[in-house]
């Protein structure tokens, strides 16, 4: 369950930022997770709930935004979301594509008092 170590690293950043900015209570943490990252949202939420106990994030809501795969065609430059397992460009039909989104994992923002 690598979600625990992922959430711990993200919480370390939020806790540090909160301390540096005089935030004594975090109410919401918005997390962006790419579809290809492999992190399971339910496991992230469970890890968040457990790891926030006794911190400024205790009781905070975790909001997870899932980012879809996004590919760019290396031939025509079109960006597209793949359908099924195919990475074929819907414009020029080539298979020469590059993943440009879908591996993200970051805290977009947090809100607190």
C-alpha positions in Angstrom: 0.0 0.0 0.0 2.3 2.8 -1.3 -0.6 5.3 -0.7 0.5 5.6 2.9 4.0 6.8 2.0 2.6 9.1 -0.7 0.2 10.7 1.7 2.9 11.0 4.4 5.1 12.9 2.0 2.3 15.2 0.9 1.2 15.8 4.5 4.8 16.7 5.4 4.7 19.5 2.8 1.3 20.7 3.9 2.2 20.7 7.6 5.4 22.6 6.8 3.6 25.2 4.6 0.9 25.6 7.3 3.5 26.2 10.0 5.4 28.7 7.8 2.2 30.6 7.1 0.7 30.7 10.5 -2.1 28.2 9.7 -3.2 26.4 12.8 -6.0 24.3 11.3 -6.2 22.8 7.8 -9.8 22.2 6.7 -9.4 21.0 3.1 -6.6 19.5 1.1 -7.1 19.2 -2.7 -5.0 16.4 -4.3 -4.6 15.9 -8.0 -3.9 12.2 -9.0 -3.2 11.1 -12.6 -4.9 8.1 -13.9 -1.6 6.4 -14.7 -0.1 7.1 -11.3 -1.7 3.9 -9.9 -2.7 5.4 -6.5 -6.1 4.2 -5.4 -8.4 7.1 -4.3 -10.0 5.1 -1.5 -6.6 4.0 -0.1 -5.4 7.6 -0.3 -8.4 8.8 1.7 -7.9 6.1 4.3 -4.2 6.9 4.7 -5.1 10.6 4.9 -7.6 10.0 7.7 -5.1 7.9 9.7 -2.0 10.0 9.1 -3.7 13.4 9.9 -4.5 12.4 13.5 -2.8 14.8 15.9 -1.7 17.2 13.1 -3.0 20.5 11.9 -4.8 18.5 9.2 -6.8 16.4 11.7 -10.4 16.3 10.6 -9.6 18.0 7.3 -11.5 16.9 4.1 -9.4 15.3 1.4 -10.7 16.2 -2.1 -9.2 14.0 -4.8 -9.3 15.1 -8.5 -8.5 12.4 -11.0 -6.7 13.5 -14.1 -7.3 11.5 -17.2 -4.7 10.3 -19.6 -3.8 12.8 -22.2 -1.6 12.0 -25.2 0.0 14.2 -27.9 0.5 12.9 -31.4 4.1 13.2 -32.4 3.1 13.4 -36.0 0.3 16.0 -36.1 0.5 17.5 -32.6 -3.2 16.7 -31.7 -3.9 16.1 -28.0 -6.4 13.4 -27.1 -7.8 11.1 -24.5 -7.3 7.5 -25.6 -10.2 5.2 -25.9 -9.7 1.7 -24.6 -6.1 0.5 -24.8 -5.3 2.2 -28.1 -2.9 5.2 -28.2 -3.7 5.7 -31.9 -4.2 9.4 -32.8 -7.8 10.0 -33.8 -6.6 12.6 -36.3 -3.9 11.1 -38.4 -4.2 7.5 -37.0 -0.5 7.1 -36.1 0.6 5.2 -33.0 3.6 7.6 -32.4 2.3 9.4 -29.3 3.6 10.8 -26.0 1.9 10.8 -22.7 1.5 14.5 -21.5 -0.8 14.1 -18.6 -2.0 11.3 -16.3 1.0 10.7 -14.0 0.4 13.7 -11.7 0.4 13.4 -7.9 0.4 16.8 -6.1 -1.4 19.0 -3.6 -3.2 21.6 -5.7 -4.0 23.7 -2.6 -5.1 23.5 0.9 -7.5 25.8 3.0 -7.2 26.5 6.6 -7.5 29.0 9.5 
